[in-house]
Amino acid sequence: MSASKALKDYFDVELAHHLSNLIEPYYPIFPSDLFIQSVANQVGPLELKGRVAVISDELRNVLPTDYSEALNILLKILGPENETEQGMFTNGYFLMPVAFFVEKYGLQHFEISMYALYEITKRHTSEYAIRPYLQGYPDECLGYLNNWLHDTNPHVRRLVSEGTRPRLPWAKRMNAIKGNPANNLDLLTPLLKDPSYYVRKSIANHLNDLTKDYRDTTLDWLRSLDLKEDRIKWVIRHGLRSLASSGDPEALDLLEIL
């Protein structure tokens, strides 16, 4: 992916060709020409989200009408897992329409869709696609998230934090899980000392979100932590950055003792 090219410009006819080439070995009757032409007819004036939606919608139009059958085909094109802590919007960018496919069309198929989100996030990200599931199936999602906390893959652990952020950039704001920030904080607790900087950065950003919507609860929780651990200190410093910049006295007092 070229740094000089806007991200939205990758979601065009060239990507339609690429996806067709990936899909055809697993679905030989895939109507590539129809798919590519349909994408070409629509994406030109659109911004990133609109282009992703068009490609996802056109995949839905030309893949099998049975969602589970269509999803099974798409899961075969995911490619190798991302072994680094970056690249989800570079090497894995082509999977954005696949994630949106699950987000938009999979809500009535919870189990297989959650499996798909688990696999997608190892290569791209499912932080946006999981949000409708959190709202529609909060208890069931909490069960998955509590298991994913201990996954060996840092991208999966990061999803636990990033996907549940109340103010995730580019996403619609979301309340705390089940309306209670304690549910979010319970998920973050085991990740505070995560060996992955990538995960800890997400925790800090999540905490920064919570301080804006649930300030008192978040500060009380932070004061209950063991503040001797260096990794936790770093997370707290970054998690309190908005309150600190606004001169919040309680946040500044907490930072003073780190």
Secondary structure as GFF3:
##gff-version 3
##sequence-region A 1 258
A	DSSP	three_ten_helix	7	10	.	.	.	ID=ss1
A	DSSP	alpha_helix	13	23	.	.	.	ID=ss2
A	DSSP	alpha_helix	32	40	.	.	.	ID=ss3
A	DSSP	alpha_helix	48	62	.	.	.	ID=ss4
A	DSSP	alpha_helix	67	75	.	.	.	ID=ss5
A	DSSP	three_ten_helix	93	95	.	.	.	ID=ss6
A	DSSP	alpha_helix	96	105	.	.	.	ID=ss7
A	DSSP	alpha_helix	110	121	.	.	.	ID=ss8
A	DSSP	alpha_helix	131	136	.	.	.	ID=ss9
A	DSSP	alpha_helix	138	148	.	.	.	ID=ss10
A	DSSP	alpha_helix	154	162	.	.	.	ID=ss11
A	DSSP	three_ten_helix	177	179	.	.	.	ID=ss12
A	DSSP	alpha_helix	181	188	.	.	.	ID=ss13
A	DSSP	three_ten_helix	189	191	.	.	.	ID=ss14
A	DSSP	alpha_helix	197	213	.	.	.	ID=ss15
A	DSSP	alpha_helix	215	223	.	.	.	ID=ss16
A	DSSP	alpha_helix	230	239	.	.	.	ID=ss17
A	DSSP	alpha_helix	241	245	.	.	.	ID=ss18
A	DSSP	alpha_helix	249	256	.	.	.	ID=ss19
###
